[in-house]
Amino acid sequence: MKLLKYSFHFFLGTLLSRLLGFLRDAVIAFVFGASYVTDAFFIAFRLPNTFRRIFGEGGFNPAFIPMYSSALKSGKGKEFLSKIFSLYTLAIVVFSGLGVLLAEQIITLLAPGVRDSETHALAVHMARFLFSYLLFVGISAFFMGVLNVHGNFFIPAFAQALFNLTFAVTLLLTENSLGYNSLVLAVLLGGVFQVAVNLPFLVKRGVSFDFLLKVDDEVRTFLKRLAPAIGSFGVGQLSFFIDTFLASFLGKGAISYLYYANRLFLLPMSLISTSVANVLLTLLSDSNRKTDNLELSIRVITLLTLPSSAGLIALSEEIVELVYLRGSFSPQDAVVTSKVLSIYSLSLFFFSLYKIFSSELFSRGDTLTPMKGSFLMVFSEAVFASVFAFGLGLGIWGLPMGTSLSSLVGLAYISYRTNDLKLNYPFLFGTFLKAMLSSLVMTFVLISLKETLNSTIYIKVPLLITLGIFVYAMSNLLLREELTLRLFKGFVKKLGYP
């Protein structure tokens, strides 16, 4: 059960990262609220942070992992790493330099609705510094791919946790003296620690490489695979740019509301979908039991994302209040953010399955089909979000609605393109029905009880989440969901025979 073992390691590292990420965002909300400063920072940080998501959460690995695995088996691992690292780093340096030089034009393109305002001027100022973060996050993503191949999934995921912790501490210590510039310093210091934490573990596994700028057939093959892989994840990340672009026309605070809600939505996405998808890619690249691993991944995704989505919807107001409602973040800010979060949560299951099917295609060497699917999702989102937000006058609510509908479009497309898979669909559908029914039972219990609990929000939310997990698990056991039963029996056995 390597899939579950490695997924848990990645899950644990990502969990720490996300929890500290909420600490980071809570500190930002406490100090600056939902203001022109936060709007400017989130605009300026959008491109380097998207670069992190593209490379650090899967865009680099589909091309890198299969080829590096093969190079290791043939005894040419060091040479392959040297060539790829040299070319990769050079490309990032050039890209970062262009970002600094063209910061004003990039910000205007990202958020034209704030042009000629204090938000625009501040975003350009911040972006000129934040583009240098690309170098740190790019190297960290490279190290993630290397360590994943060597069986280490925890440390690369934990690297982002260290970034978040460094960010929060730096912001609290320097906000009084540096003002909004403390946000810039926090990002850059976090980037340094994000890279450094990987180094001891690379040395421990005997990983080394030199600077070798050489473009041969192997490198060209890598680039041919990398382009559509990055395109797949990069096009998918364009949804965040679309939201930013459209939100810039919806008034002050709209960009910040979307950011705060999206951060909460990305918690289960990263903990569950990204963890399973990254591990699945590694296993499929070096396994003869592809169908078994794929079916197990789909079942895990189904059993975990459906209740997560239901829980985010049922407890959206309480979760937002717990994480953000303090300091400059007002109750009205919390209400808007929680509603946006509820709508985003509808797409969790569809996005997650899309990642799983993409990993299956990546393992075949097909990086083009996921890119086409991502492009279709982005195009759909742009159309749906524009119609809902402006055509139907729904404003900020229309943007996450467009995102949710586009995820369904993307899943339909990639399911059609993978219809040759010989999966046990009746069994998988049975898992879906049981997970859906258990999620509905859990949601009913949570909504019924949340108004009756009179404790503080710091006790109420953890208690309700724990209760929700218990109700969902018990419901699955009563429905005799096979994977839940196996895990429960294994747990009981360990208790009986420690």
MOCORLIN-V971692 format. One record per residue. SS is DSSP state (H for helix, E for strand, L for the rest). PSI is psi in whole degrees, -180 to 180 (999 if undefined). Layout:
BEGIN
SS:PSI + SS:PSI
END
This chain:
BEGIN
L:50 + H:-35 + H:-50 + H:-39 + H:-53 + H:-36 + H:-37 + H:-40 + H:-46 + H:-41 + H:-46 + H:-45 + H:-41 + H:-36 + H:-47 + H:-40 + H:-47 + H:-39 + H:-43 + H:-26 + H:-39 + H:-36 + H:-45 + H:-49 + H:-35 + H:-38 + H:-42 + H:-46 + H:-39 + H:-43 + H:-44 + H:-9 + L:-141 + L:87 + L:-176 + H:-28 + H:-47 + H:-38 + H:-45 + H:-44 + H:-45 + H:-32 + H:-49 + H:-34 + H:-7 + H:-49 + H:-51 + H:-34 + H:-35 + H:-38 + H:-41 + H:-44 + H:-41 + H:-47 + H:-42 + H:-20 + H:23 + H:-19 + H:-32 + L:-37 + H:-39 + H:-34 + H:-35 + H:-48 + H:-50 + H:-39 + H:-38 + H:-38 + H:-44 + H:-40 + H:-39 + H:-42 + H:-31 + L:5 + L:17 + L:29 + H:-45 + H:-44 + H:-42 + H:-47 + H:-43 + H:-44 + H:-46 + H:-43 + H:-42 + H:-48 + H:-40 + H:-48 + H:-42 + H:-42 + H:-40 + H:-41 + H:-45 + H:-44 + H:-42 + H:-43 + H:-42 + H:-37 + H:-41 + H:-45 + H:-36 + L:24 + H:-45 + H:-44 + H:-38 + H:-44 + H:-40 + H:-38 + H:-40 + H:-42 + L:71 + H:-21 + H:-15 + H:11 + L:146 + L:28 + L:170 + H:-29 + H:-44 + H:-47 + H:-43 + H:-38 + H:-41 + H:-44 + H:-48 + H:-41 + H:-34 + H:-27 + H:-39 + H:-20 + L:-23 + L:-18 + H:-22 + H:-37 + H:-45 + H:-47 + H:-31 + H:-45 + H:-39 + H:-39 + H:-38 + H:-46 + H:-34 + H:-47 + H:-42 + H:-50 + H:-34 + H:-43 + H:-33 + L:11 + L:11 + L:109 + L:-17 + H:-52 + H:-46 + H:-36 + H:-35 + H:-24 + H:-39 + H:-30 + H:-41 + H:-37 + H:-48 + H:-41 + H:-46 + H:-42 + H:-52 + H:-45 + H:-44 + H:-43 + H:-43 + H:-36 + H:-25 + H:-3 + H:-41 + H:-36 + H:-31 + H:-13 + L:-136 + L:-18 + H:-17 + H:-28 + H:-41 + H:-48 + H:-40 + H:-41 + H:-46 + H:-43 + H:-40 + H:-38 + H:-39 + H:-48 + H:-31 + H:-37 + H:-45 + H:-33 + H:-24 + H:-27 + H:-47 + H:-33 + H:-28 + H:-42 + H:-41 + H:-35 + L:9 + L:24 + L:129 + L:156 + L:160 + L:176 + L:110 + L:93 + L:93 + L:127 + L:101 + L:-169 + H:-38 + H:-44 + H:-40 + H:-39 + H:-42 + H:-46 + H:-36 + H:-35 + H:-33 + H:-41 + H:-54 + H:-29 + H:-47 + H:-38 + H:-40 + H:-51 + H:-35 + H:-44 + H:-40 + H:-39 + H:-15 + H:-20 + H:-36 + H:-36 + H:-38 + H:-45 + H:-44 + H:-45 + H:-51 + H:-38 + H:-25 + L:-17 + L:1 + L:13 + L:169 + L:135 + L:-19 + H:-43 + H:-40 + H:-40 + H:-46 + H:-41 + H:-51 + H:-42 + H:-42 + H:-34 + H:-41 + H:-40 + H:-36 + H:-11 + H:-60 + H:-30 + H:-45 + H:-43 + H:-40 + H:-63 + H:-52 + H:-39 + H:-52 + H:-42 + H:-43 + H:-44 + H:-40 + H:-42 + H:-45 + H:-43 + H:-40 + H:-28 + L:-14 + L:52 + L:149 + L:-4 + L:55 + H:-44 + H:-43 + H:-47 + H:-39 + H:-45 + H:-40 + H:-40 + H:-43 + H:-41 + H:-43 + H:-46 + H:-45 + H:-47 + H:-24 + H:-35 + H:-34 + H:-49 + H:-31 + H:-45 + H:-45 + H:-41 + H:-40 + H:-36 + H:-46 + H:-35 + L:24 + H:-46 + H:-43 + H:-40 + H:-45 + H:-41 + H:-43 + H:-45 + H:-41 + H:-26 + L:86 + L:162 + L:-127 + L:-4 + L:112 + L:166 + H:-36 + H:-39 + H:-40 + H:-40 + H:-48 + H:-46 + H:-41 + H:-37 + H:-40 + H:-42 + H:-42 + H:-42 + H:-42 + H:-39 + H:-21 + L:-23 + L:-1 + H:-47 + H:-44 + H:-45 + H:-39 + H:-45 + H:-35 + H:-42 + H:-40 + H:-48 + H:-32 + H:-42 + H:-38 + H:-42 + H:-39 + H:-38 + H:-23 + L:-9 + L:6 + L:98 + L:-6 + H:-43 + H:-47 + H:-34 + H:-43 + H:-40 + H:-41 + H:-41 + H:-41 + H:-40 + H:-44 + H:-44 + H:-43 + H:-42 + H:-44 + H:-42 + H:-52 + H:-46 + H:-41 + H:-43 + H:-48 + H:-47 + H:-41 + H:-44 + H:-44 + L:-1 + L:26 + L:-8 + L:-135 + L:-27 + H:-27 + H:-25 + H:-52 + H:-26 + H:-41 + H:-39 + H:-44 + H:-44 + H:-36 + H:-31 + H:-35 + H:-39 + H:-46 + H:-42 + H:-40 + H:-40 + H:-49 + H:-27 + H:-40 + H:-40 + H:-12 + L:27 + L:-3 + L:-6 + L:136 + L:76 + L:157 + L:80 + H:-41 + H:-40 + H:-43 + H:-39 + H:-35 + H:-42 + H:-42 + H:-46 + H:-43 + H:-41 + H:-39 + H:-46 + H:-44 + H:-36 + H:-39 + H:-41 + H:-46 + H:-45 + H:-43 + H:-44 + H:-45 + H:-45 + H:-36 + H:-36 + H:-24 + H:-28 + L:-18 + L:-16 + L:125 + L:11 + L:172 + L:160 + H:-27 + H:-22 + H:-37 + H:-49 + H:-51 + H:-37 + H:-45 + H:-40 + H:-44 + H:-44 + H:-41 + H:-43 + H:-43 + H:-48 + H:-43 + H:-45 + H:-44 + H:-38 + H:-41 + H:-38 + H:-42 + H:-33 + L:-3 + L:48 + L:126 + H:-47 + H:-38 + H:-41 + H:-42 + H:-44 + H:-40 + H:-44 + H:-39 + H:-38 + H:-45 + H:-40 + H:-40 + H:-34 + H:-37 + H:-29 + L:73 + L:999
END
